[in-house]
Amino acid sequence: MNAMTAHLEAVFDAYPQTTRVLEAKAELQAMMDDAYESLIATGVTPSDAAGRVISEFGNLDDVAPTLGLATETDRAAGGAGATPATKPGGGNRIALIVLVVLAVLWLGVTAPPLVWALFAPVPGWLVLVCGVIAGFCVVSLIILIRLLRR
């Protein structure tokens, strides 16, 4: 049950806290509780029941028209047809942060051979490969940081 409540809170976090949204949230909570209780009554384990209920009611866009939230969800998402996951700060932001971390890691792997080339003989092909990868990482970091600032 706690997983369902936490999921419901996370889903409704992206929407304005209007009276209608709060009513819809309570209505959806009641629907989820009923579905959970009926699954438990059929012998499904509590964790499986919670998972099934979350997957059934997990996408608010699917049940928004039933709850009368079509206008609120469109307004919250920044326009018709958009979802909170496509807004800046949604799931895309996490992907961008992961890409920044990966670019920094690759830069950390390629930088030492370039520095060693200043003090010791290093094969030219290694310097070339590391230079290209380091350049790619720097350009990627610049682009990703600009995207994260939006």
N, C-alpha and C positions, 0 to 999 in steps of 0.2 A: 504494500500500500504506500509506503514512503517513497518508493521509486516512482510510482504513478503521480503522487502529489508533486514531487520535485520536477518531474517531466512537465507536468501541467504548468507549474510556475515558470519554468524556462520558456515554454512555448508562448505564454501570455506576456512575458517580459518585454517582447518586441512591440507590443501594441499599447496605444494610449489607454490609460486607466479611466475610461469613461464609465458611466453607470451601466450602459448596455454591455460593455465588454466584461465588467465584473459580474453582471447577471449571467452572461453566456459562460463565463468561467465556472460559476457555481453550477449551472445546468450541465455543462460538460463533465464536471467532477461527479455529479450525481449519476450521469449516464455511465461513466467509467466505473464507479462503485458498483452499480447494478450489474454490469458485465462481469466485473471481478467476482462478485458474490455468486453469480450463476455458474461461472467456471469452477469455483471452489466447490459448489454443490454437486457438480458432475464428477468430482474426484481429481481435478487438476491440482497440482502442487501450487502453493502460493506464489513462488517465484515464476513458474511457467504462466500462471494466470496473469500476473502483473505484466510480464513480457508480451503476452498476447493482447492484452488490453492496450498497452502502449502502442503496439504496432497497428492495432485497429483504429485507435483514435489519435495516433501520434501526429498526423499532418493536419494542422488546423485549417488549411486551405480546402481540404476535402469536406470538412463538416461546417465551415463558416456559413454557407448559405442556409443550412438547417438551423443554425443558431441565430441567424439574422445579423451576421457580422460582415457581410460582403463589403459594405462601404467602409467600415472601420479598418478592416484588414488592408483594403486598397490604399486608404489614407496613411496607414502606419507604414506600409511598404514603400511609400514614395511614388505611387502611381498605380494605374490599373495593370494588373497582370504581374507585378513584381512581388517577390516574396522577401521576408526578412533575411533569408540566407544570401540574397544577392545585394543587399545593402552593404555599404562599407561598415566594417565592424562585425560582420556575420562570419559565416564559415570561411569565406574567401580570405579574411584577415588572418586566420590561423594558418592557412596554406601559404600565404605570403611570408609569415614569420618563419615557418619551417624552411622555406626556400632561402631566406636570409641566413639562417643558421647553417644550412648546407653550403652556401656560397662562402661564408666565413671559414668553415672547416676546410673546404678545398683551397682557399687562399692560404690557410695555415699549412697545408701539405705542400703547396707549390712554392711558397716563399723561401724556405731554407735552402734549396738548391741554388736559387738565384743569389742569395747572400753568400753562400759558399763559393760561388763562381768568382766572387770578388777577391778571395784570398787563396784559393786552391784550384788546381786544374780540374775542371768538370767537363765531361763530353759536351760538345756543342749541341747535339740533338736534345740532350736533357735540358739545357738552358732554353732552347727554342720551345720545347713542349711545355715546360713550366711557365715560360713567359706568356705563351698563348693562353694557357689555362688561367693564369693569374689575371691577365687582361680581361678575359671573359668573366671572371669572378667579380672584378671591380666594376665592369659595366653592368653586370647583373645586379650587384648591390645598389648601384645608383638608381637603376630603374625600379627595383623592389622598394627601396626607401621612399622614392617619390610616390609609388602606389600606396604605400602604407600611410603616407601623410594626408591622403584624400579624406 
